[in-house]
Amino acid sequence: QVQLVESGGGLVQAGGSLRLSCAASGIIFGINSMGWYRQAPGKQRELVAVRTNGGTTNYADSVKGRFTISKDNVKNTVYLQMNSLKHEDTAVYYCNCQNQLGRPYWGQGTQVTVSS
């Protein structure tokens, strides 16, 4: 089992910044990617950013140039630096990881609210 604990959400004005953190614990040796998804009210959960163990990153078009995903391998923590936030970035953000078998694990979610 893998446990993911997120932190860093909150309320911010449009144009501001937030940094989300997600610490992984448990059986983590088989994890091959970590990332962030988000779900806004009435919408499906969508990929925001993902990073593989090899360092390859992938971003949703809507956040390219504004969000950056990074990972501290010593702390087993993945970060999402969010700059130039927009009202449409308001959502619950979920940390995700996948093991080598493709099994996903999810965090409990953290609310990000951007006031316009």
N, C-alpha and C positions, 0 to 999 in steps of 0.2 A: 504494500500500500504506500501511496504517496500523499502527503498532506501539503496543501498550499495555503499560505496565510497572506492576505493582501493588506496593504495599508496605504495611506496617502491621499485618499479621496477627499472631497470637500466642495465648498462653494467658492467660486472665483468669478471675477468680472471678465467679460469678453476682452480678449487681448492679453490676458494674464497667463500664468504658467502653474502647472502642478507636476509633481513627480510621484508616480505610483511605484510601490515596491511589492514584491512577491517572494516570500521565503519558502523554499521547498525543504521538506524533511521526510524521513522514512526511507523506503527502498528507492533511492534516487540514482543508483549506479546505471540503471537501464534507460534513463531518460535521454532522448535524443533531440528534443526540441522544447522550447518554452516560449510562451507568447501571451498575448492579450486579445480578448474579444470584448465586445460591448453590446448591450441591448438597451435600446431606447423604448419607451412606452409604446405599445402597439406595433412594434417592429421585431423582425427576427434578429437573433444574435448574429453578429458579423465579426469577421476577423479584423483586427486593428493592426497588429504587428506580430511577427514571429521571428525567432532566432534559433538556428540549429546549433548543435554542439560544434560544428565546424566554423561557425561564425557567419554563415549566410543569413541575411535578413530579408524579410518581405513585408511590405506595408500596403495597407489599403490606399487607393489613389486619393481618397479624401483627406488623408493625414500626411502624405508625403511632403517632406520639407518642413513639417511642423513638429512631428513626433519622432522620438529616437528611442529604440529599444537597445538595452545593454544588459550585460550579465557579469556578476561577480562570482567566479567559479569557486573561490574559497568559501564564500558565504552561502553558496547555492541560492543566490537571490537574483531575480531578474527585475529590471527597472523599466519604466516607461516615462520618459521625459516628454511632457506635453507643453508646447509653447504656442503662442498666438491662438489661444483657445477661442472657439466659436460657440454660439448658442447651440448649434446642431451637434456639438460634441457631448452634450448632456446625455448621460446614460449610466447604467450600471456596468462597471468594467470588471471582467472576470479574468483571472489568471488561469492559464491552461498549460499543461505539459502532456507530452505523449511519450510512451516507452517504445522500445524497439519492436514490440508487437503491434503498435498502433493504438494501444489502449489509451484513451484520454483521461486525465484527471482535471478537476476544476476546483478553484477556490470558491469562497462564499460570496464574493462580489463586493465591490466598493462603489459607492455612489459618487459620481462627478456631476456637479451642476454648474453650468456656465450662465451667468445672468447677462442679458443683453442690454 
